[in-house]
Amino acid sequence: MSYGKKLRESIAGPGTTPLIGVYDMYSASIAAKHYDGMFVSGFGFAASYYGLPDIGFIAWPDMVAFVQRLRGAFPHHHLLVDIDDGYVDPEVACHVVEGLERIGASGVILEDQKRPRRCGHADGKQVLPLDEYLEKLNKVLETRKDLVVVARTDATDEHDILHRAERLAATDADVVLVDGVRSVEWIKRIRKVVGDKPLLFNQIAGGKSPRLSLGELADLGVDVAIYSTPCLFAAHEAMDSALAGLKAADGRLPEVDPASGVGVKASTSLLERNIARERLVPEGVGV
């Protein structure tokens, strides 16, 4: 079964499919223990690979190379990839989509922002004319074979949000995403205008959208939930705390609990799974 078909079947199943944002191979190694789906977040990749904010610095060969490494280590997991605006040109977007499908990505998200782009939960976003975006989206849809394509709008005007959501739902895109949704009421309104088309909701800590459980999202008719940055923000907090503690202890490392602490043994064990003959399958997840 192809990766696109597997993700599509998961989306069509009961409940809301969660996809966890990862930003490097180590965060993916941890996420893979707990969930069967990953989201390759543009925010996280820009931060980890370049040390830059999510405003359009990502070069597509770097993203493709990262996804190739992920697929090699995690052959059983869903991999949904954020390709921002398709790296500006429709021809580049199609080339990237073709390459990602060839190396085993499950799906991509293509947004309608124009440059300079922004994180979906930031202020100052601007969108392309709808017809221009639809032309790019349709070229991508014609290029993919079985890859899941998520059509994303970053519109902020209330009328435009609903108009674009409805137009995106009328395309051959598999899923619709309106990013930066500010309330449950707006999720309901968007769910209504997209009809039977699967709906994706983006959750990011400190973002504009409400914090909702998977059960709550399922009740609202949301089919997929991406969690863009739980690993990145947790690592930020933990590293800052650990280094502050190291400085306060005059450079003496803390003692590692052999049962539950993370040291050389636990870290090596985690990474060895990525080269094991039988790659990691999350508990209770079928292959």
Secondary structure, 3 states (H helix, E strand, C coil): CCHHHHHHHHHHCCCCEEEEEECCHHHHHHHHHHCCEEEECHHHHHHHHHCCCCCCCCCHHHHHHHHHHHHHHCCCCEEEEECCCCCCCHHHHHHHHHHHHHHCCCEEEEECECCCCCCCCCCCCCECCHHHHHHHHHHHHHHCCCCEEEEEECCCCHHHHHHHHHHHHCCCCCEEEECCCCCHHHHHHHHHHCCCCCEEEEECCCCCCCCCCHHHHHHCCCCEEEECCHHHHHHHHHHHHHHHHHHHCCCCCCCCCCCCCCCHHHHHHHHHHHHCCCCCCCCCCCC
